[in-house]
Amino acid sequence: MKKKFDGKVAVISGASSGIGNAIAKRLKAEGMRIYDISKTVNADEMFEKSFECDISNDEMVKTVVDEILAKEKNIDMLFCNAGFGIAGLVENASIKNIDSIMNVNLLAHIKMTKLFLKNINPKGRIVFTGSMATIIPLPYQACYSASKAGIDSFARAVATEVKSKKIKVTTFMPGDVNTGFTDARVKETGSGAGEKHSIVKMEKAERKGRNADYVAKRVVKIIKKKNPPLRVSIGGVWKLVYGLVRIVPTKFLNFLVEKIYI
């Protein structure tokens, strides 16, 4: 039986672990040939090749992109997924970490999209891993929220630019997911009890969240559609929250966030 993506090529950043890895496995099961661009190499045989690459390093990324395109000529899906978080008061954040999160979560994926764009086949897909922090900016995660909001705006604008090529763009926004992302988060906390309490509460929610495969199953189902949504939340409760955000005044929404996290 012919599979949806038989013989098609996907490039995924951050597919060596977490949500990216779970999505790669699902796409592989749909017949895709997958290239991984990650901070660490994954030797799993499901990848055509896993590249060790700092995606914030322009020269490294250009070398990887050139190698993939030299072999494949064109690709069918670009999945911009890699990213990390920082937590703490903005006043305690180092300039180095602010630069890093913006480079990795936002600028690297803008540049990667630019490098691959002319070589994405008609009716291809560009997919971004966003966050519900785009819709509900989180205290003590201000820089992370900003980086994901930037991805959302970029994706929506690019969707119009590639419409004539029939390339579909989707940003999926997971809520709490139990992955290594939580432990990898960079913490720059001060002595404030409220700050520490909020971060502990946030991490507990993530550890109790859905697993990566739950997210992957739903994401792949969405991007298999002929006309996938431009932006979609993942998880039952987050769909409800996403709906409420559209009708609740922003000031009241911020008040609710304060009650939950502070």
Secondary structure as GFF3:
##gff-version 3
##sequence-region A 1 262
A	DSSP	beta_strand	9	13	.	.	.	ID=ss1
A	DSSP	alpha_helix	18	29	.	.	.	ID=ss2
A	DSSP	beta_strand	33	38	.	.	.	ID=ss3
A	DSSP	beta_strand	47	52	.	.	.	ID=ss4
A	DSSP	alpha_helix	58	72	.	.	.	ID=ss5
A	DSSP	beta_strand	75	80	.	.	.	ID=ss6
A	DSSP	beta_strand	86	87	.	.	.	ID=ss7
A	DSSP	three_ten_helix	90	92	.	.	.	ID=ss8
A	DSSP	alpha_helix	95	102	.	.	.	ID=ss9
A	DSSP	pi_helix	103	107	.	.	.	ID=ss10
A	DSSP	alpha_helix	108	117	.	.	.	ID=ss11
A	DSSP	beta_strand	120	129	.	.	.	ID=ss12
A	DSSP	three_ten_helix	132	134	.	.	.	ID=ss13
A	DSSP	alpha_helix	142	161	.	.	.	ID=ss14
A	DSSP	three_ten_helix	163	165	.	.	.	ID=ss15
A	DSSP	beta_strand	168	174	.	.	.	ID=ss16
A	DSSP	alpha_helix	181	184	.	.	.	ID=ss17
A	DSSP	beta_strand	186	187	.	.	.	ID=ss18
A	DSSP	alpha_helix	193	207	.	.	.	ID=ss19
A	DSSP	alpha_helix	212	223	.	.	.	ID=ss20
A	DSSP	beta_strand	231	234	.	.	.	ID=ss21
A	DSSP	alpha_helix	236	245	.	.	.	ID=ss22
A	DSSP	alpha_helix	250	261	.	.	.	ID=ss23
###
